[in-house]
Amino acid sequence: MPPPCRTAAAGADADALVRPTTTGIVAAFGVFMPVLAVPLGTALGGPLVVGLGARRTLLVSAASVAVLGVAAAGAARAGRNSGR
């Protein structure tokens, strides 16, 4: 069994390797997401409002966000359970 200080040092090394990659991914997401989201929202939202009306478009949007949230929570839970 390795001494506790050695295990802690190995964990610190792993954190040092992961942080720069994660930071870069988050930064790239922050740059590209607004650039893509605004035109995509306009391109999809305009025809939806014309076709469904404002009220139904908001209801469809809210329902789809709720469904995606439940699906994401289920996927996260399944991923956590499969790792055991």
N, C-alpha and C positions, 0 to 999 in steps of 0.2 A: 504494500500500500504506500503510495507516495506521500511525502509530508504535506500538510495543509498549505504551507506557503508556496510550494511548487504548483499545486492545483490552482491556487488563486492567481499566480503569475501566468499560467497557461490561459486562464479565463480572460485576463487582462489583454493578453496578446490577441486572442480571438476578437475581443471587442475593438481593438485598434484596427484590425483588418476589415471588419464589417462597417464601421462608421463612415469612412470616406465613400464607400460604394453606396451606402444608403443615402447619405447626404446628396450625392450626385443625382441619384434617382429622384429624390424628392424635389430637388432644384429643377431638374428637367421637366418633371410633371407640372410644377408651378409655372414654368415658362410656356409650355405648349398647350396646357389645358384651356386657359382663357382664349388663346388664339383659335383653337378648334371649336370650343363650346359656343361662342357667340354666333358664328356663321351657321353652324349646324342647328342651333336652336331656332334661328331665324328661318332657315330653309325648311325645317320640319314643322315648326310652330305656326307659320303663316298659313299654309294649306290646311292644317288641322283646325285652326280657328275658323277659317272660311267654311270648311266642310261640316264641322260639328257645332260651331258656335262657341262663344267664350266660356260659358258655364260648363258645358260638357267637356271641353278641352281641359279645363282645370280639374274636373272630376276624373277624367281618364289619366291625367298626369299624376294626380294624387294616388289613384289606385295602382298605377304602375310602379310608383316609388315604394308603396307599401309592399307590393308583391316582390319586388327586387330586394327589399330589405329583409323580408322573411326568407327568401332564397339564399341570400348572402349569410344570414345567421345560421341557417341549416347547413350550408357548405362549411362554414367555419367550425361548427360543432362537430360535423362528420370528420373534418380534418384533424381536429383535436382528439377525437376518439380513436381514429385509425393510428395515431402516433403512439398509442399506449402499448 
